[in-house]
Amino acid sequence: MMPNSQMSRRALLSTAWAGAAVLLANGGLEVRPAQAASKKVLVIGTDISDINFLDATRQFTYSGPIPIRAAYESLMTMAPGDYETLQPLLATKWERVDNGNAWVFHLRDGVKFSTGNPFTAEDVKFSFDRLQNWKEDPAELAGNFKSTDIIDPRTVKITLVDKSQPLLNLLVSPTFVIMDSKAATAHGATSGPETPKTDKATEWLNQNSVGTGPYVIRQWERNSQVVLERNVRYWRRPASFERIVIRHIPESTTQVLALKRGDLDAALNLTPPQLDSLKGQAGIRLVQGTSLDFVYVTLTSSPELNPALGKKEARQAVAYAIDYDGIITGLLKGSATRPPSFISVGLGGATETLTKQIGYRLDPARSKQLLEKAGLPNGFSFDLSYGNAAIAGTTYQLVAEKMQSDLAKVGITARLNP
């Protein structure tokens, strides 16, 4: 959280949205090899303005996982549509040990990084230690790691601080991808306690990946494009395309025009009306489904940052003043679902029924009662910070303006800080 703000830049609304892509015929990311035979380059248009790193250890943005997931892999994964069942990836099996205080992972044989170096337990330890010791936002996900230890070249053990806290599902996250320790170290990466002072690899890793994924990052021009090339050393079936170009096109209208001209194979961030206008057009296929992406609000509880928000009742007053359904129907044209918390519907028992039972909802009267209870009958003010980017066919700016209007109706002033 920024020291002078009361909301994180990526935070806005706890809403899982129905993501949609528009694809030209035979232009999907997952196609049969025969289809890709005549299509060497896949060009995607989307808003990637939020990417600040392609150093896999340090990226923690909305768009970053698109190229990171193509170039790197984690110990385990999940199949699309099944977000409960863990499946092997770089680890083939795992078991709990030491009275539940640790997990042991057995690593896959025969895997090489895009550099040609073999994948070993040393790379897992290096990747997780570097993540922890950078001590940036992604490190929070590894906060329960006590240690990562090498048992042998094909076996690694993760010991937990608190064995009651989850681990396995976290390891699917792009935060926990594995990088080639030898190649990263050769370009200045470190993994010890002094990493923030000694690590010099980020600039190089922003332009070069050292993972085991089907693609290799070859170029990143900020607010312009990311270029990926097929990893010729990939341990599974070769990637469908020789090259993928992710072009930064923040305006959805521009994406539609580029799609119609044939400049794009896939367009993201389109609005529901734009999707409707493309239905039935020759050469264009719509692919739509509920994603696990979500937008959420985080409020400080620190009286030092904001005395009012240091009171629980004031934070609850904010939550009951927001017109969630109005954001979904007005800004997202119904292309979203609302989960009961920051856990998206489909994960961890979260359902739309549970949202109706326990989720926050617009209730201005209750919001005002909570303000009275907090000793703030005339309301209060706070800074609302957010990124300048598109999300689900709208923008953080528009969502913030809608929230500002909602909060004003109960006497709360949100100062917009893009």
N, C-alpha and C positions, 0 to 999 in steps of 0.2 A: 504494500500500500504506500502511496506517495505520502511523505510526512506532513504535507500541508493540505491534504484532501481527506474527505470522509468516505469516498467510494473508490473502488479500484477502477482502473481505466477500462478493463475488459468487462466490468460488471454492469448489468442493467436490469434484466428481467428474468425471473426464473421460469423460462418458457422453452420447452423442447419444440423445435420447429420442424415442419415437414419439408425436408430438403428436396430440391428438384434440380435435375440436370436436363439440358436439351442437347440431344446428340444427333449428328448427321448419320445417315444410314451407314451401318458397319463402322461407326466411329466411336464405340464405347471403349472404356478402359479394359474391359474384359470381353474379348472376342475370340472366336475360334482361330487357330493358326492359319487356316485357309483364307479367312477373311482378311487377316492382316498381311497376307503375302504381297498384296499390291499396294498396301498402305504403309509406308516406311516411317512417317512422322505423324504424331498425334498432336494437335494444337488445341489447347484449352484456354478459354478466356474467363477470368474471374478477378476479384479484388484481392490482391496480395499485399496491400499497403502496410498491413500490420506486421509482416515478417521483419524481425530485427536481427535474427541470427539464423544461419543454417548449420552452425555448430550444434550438433544434436544434443549435447549436454545442456546447452543454454537456451534453446528455443522453448518458448512457452506461450505461443500465440495461437490464434484461431486457424490461420492458413498454413503455418509452418509444418504441421504434420503431413500435408499433401506430399511435398518432396521428401521429407524425412522418412516417411513410411515406404516410399519407393526405393530409397537407397539403403536403409538400415532395417534390421529385424530384432525382435525381442526373444526372450527365452520361450515364450508361449504365445498363443494367439486365440482368437475366437472366430467362428464361422459367421458370415453375414446372416443376420436374422436370429442367431442363437447367441445371446450375450450372457448366458449362464454357464455354458460348458467350455472349460479350458481345453485347448488342444496343443499338442507338442509343436514346437517350431525349432529353435536352436537348442532347446532342452528336450530330451525324449521321454523323460520321466522324472518324478520328484516325490519325496516323502518327508514327513515331519519327524524330527529327531530331538534328542536332548529334552525329553519330557515336554515337548511342544514348544520349546524356546527357539527352535531353529528349523530351517528347511534345507534339505540337500537336493541339488539338481544335477542330473546326469546329462552331459552334453553330447550333442550329435557328432559322430565321426564324419570325416571327409568333407567338411565345409571349409571353404576358403573365402577370405575377404576379396573385395574387388582388386586389392593390391597384389593378390597372389599369396599372401601370408595365411597360414592355417589358423583356424579359429580354435582357441583353447580357453581354459579356465582363467588364465592370466588376463585375457581380454575382458572377461566378465568382471573380475575384481577391479581392474583399472577403470572400466566404464562407471561402475557404481561408486567407487571411491572418488573419482573425479566429480561425479554428480553431487555427492554429499559435500565435498570440500569447496566447491565453487560457492556454496552458501547463498545461491540466488533463489528465485521463486520455485523453480523445478525441484530444488533440494527438499522442499517441504514434503513432497511425496515420499521421500526416503528418510523422513524424520524418525521412523521407528527402527531403522537399521542400526544395530549395535556394531556389527562387523560383517565383512564379506571375506571369507577365507578359502584358500585353495586347498583341497584335499589331495588331488592329483590332477594331471593335465586335462582330464575329462570330467572332473567332479568339483563342484563348488558348494560352499555352505554359507547361508545367510542366517545370522543370529539376530534375534529381535530384542528390542528393549522391553516391549510389552507383548507377550504372546497372545493376548486376547484381541489384539488389533489385526485386521486383515493384511495379507501380503500378496497372495497369488493374483487376484484380479488387478492389483496395481501394476504388476509386472507386464501386463499386456499393453500398458500405456506407452506412447512414443517417447516418453521421458526416460524409459528404461531400455532403450535400444543399445546394442553392443557395437562398439567401435574397435578397430584394429589398434591395439595398444602400441605396437611397434611403429606403425606408420604415423600415428598421432604424436607419439613421443619424438619421432624424428623431425617433426615440424613444430616442436615447442610445447606440446601438451604435457601437463604434470597432473598428478593425482593426490598429492600429499596435503597436509594441513595448510601449507602456504600457497596453495593453488591460485587464489585470487591475485597474489603478487608475482608468482613465478610462471604461470601459464601464458604462453605467447602464441597459441595455435589457432585462436578463433578466426583471425583474418584469413588464414589459409583454409580452415575447415568451412568457412562460409562459401568457398568456391570449389572445394574438393571434398567428396565424401570418402569415408573409409569403412564402409559397412559390408554386410553380406546380402543386401537386397537385390532385386532384379534390375535395378538401374543405378547409375552413378551420377552424382551431381557434377556438372561440368562448368556451369556458369550461373551466377546470380547477379543481376543488375537491379538494384533496389528500385522499386516502383516502375519496373520495366518488364523483366521476365526472369524465369528460372529455366535452365536447359538441363535435361536429363538424357543420358545415353545408356543403351543396353549394357548391362554387366555381362561380359562374355565369360566370366568365371562363375556365374550363378549356379548354385548347386541343385536347383530344381529345373523345371521346364524353362527354356529361354523366354524372355519377355516378348510380348506380341509385337512391339514396335522398336525400331532401331533408335528412335529419339522421341522424346516428349518435350514440348515447349509449353510452359505455363505463362501466358501473357497477362500482364497487369492491365485489366480493363475495368475500372471501378464503376463506370456507369452502365447500368443494365441495358439502356437503350442502345448504347454503342455495341454491346455484346450482340444484341439482336441483329443489328445492321451487318456486323461482321459475319455472323452466322449465315445470314441470307446471301451475302456475297461469296460465301465459300471460304472465307479467311480463317474460320474456326471450325473445328470438329466437335467441340463441346463448349457449351456456355453455362455458367453457373450464376447465382445471384439474380435470377430473373424474377420479376414480379408475377403474381398470379394473372393479372390481365394480359401480360406479355405471353405467358404460357398459353393462355386461351387463344390468343391471336395466331399462334403457331400450329395449333391443332389442325391436322388434316393437310398440311402443306407437304408437297412432294419432297422427298429427300430428308425430311426432318422427323426424328423420333423423340417422343417425350418419355423420360424415365423419372418416375416420382415415387417417393416413399418416405416414411417417417424416419428421420435420422436420430442419432444420439447427441447431436449438437444442442446446446442450450445457452441461453443468455440469462444472467442472474445478477442480483443485487447483493453487494456486501456492504454492510454498515459497520463503522467502527464502534467499539464499545468502550473506547478510551476517553475518559473525561478530559484528559489533557488535550486531545485532538478536537473534541467537541463536547462541552459539558452536557448539552441536552441529550446527545446520542449516547452518552455514558449511562443513561437511564433506560432500563429495559422497556418501560411503558412507551417511551418516545420512539424507540425503534419499532415497536409493534404498531404504533400509530401510523408510521410511514407505510408499513406493510398493508394496513387496512384502508389506506387512502388511495391505493393504486388501482386503476380500472384495467385489470389484466385482460378480461374478455374484450374490452374496447380496443386494446392494443392488437389482440389477435384478429378481431374482425375488421377493424379500421385500417391498420397499417399492414397487416399480413394477409388480409382478405381470407381469413379462415384457414390458412395453410400452417397451422401450428396446433400443438396440444399443450396443455398446462400440467406439469407434474406436481406432486405434493411438496417437493423440495428440490434441491439442486441435483437429485438423482433422477435421471430421465426415465420416463415411462418405458417399461420393458427391462429395466435393471433393478436388481435388489428388491424385488417385490413391489416396486412403484407401479401403480395403476391409475387410470383416470377415475375409477371409483374411489380410491384412497384420496385423491385430490379433493373430491367433493366432501369427503368426511373430515379431513384435517387440514387441507390446504388453505392458505390465505385467500381472501376474496374481497372485493370492494364492499366496504361497510363504513361510510363516512361517519355515521353516528357513533359507532364503536371507536373509530379513530379519535373523535373529539373527546369521548369519555376517557380514553387512555391518556390524551394530552392533559386533561384535568387531573388525573391521577398522578401524572408525572410532575405536576406543579407548573405546567406550561399551557395555561388556558388560551393564551394569545399566540400559541405556536412558537416556532423557532426557525433557524436557518442553517443550512449546511451547503458545502460544495459538492456538486455532482460531476465527477470526472468520467470521461469515456473516450474511446478511440474514434478516430475519424475514418470509419470503414463501413462497408455494407454488410448486412446480415439478413438472410432469408427474404431478399427482395425489397428490404427497406434499409434504413441506416440507423446507426446508434444515435445520430443527431435527432432524427425524427422521434425515436422512442424516448429520448431524454426530454424533448419538448413536450411530449404527451404526458410524461410523468410529472414534469414541472407544473403543467396545468392542473393535473389531478390533485397534487399536493397543495396547491394554492387554495383549493376549495375548502380545505380544513385549516388553513392558516399557516401551513408549513412552506417556507421559501427555499426552493432549490436553486442555487446559483450554478448555472451551467459552465462547465470547465472542460471544453473539448481538448 
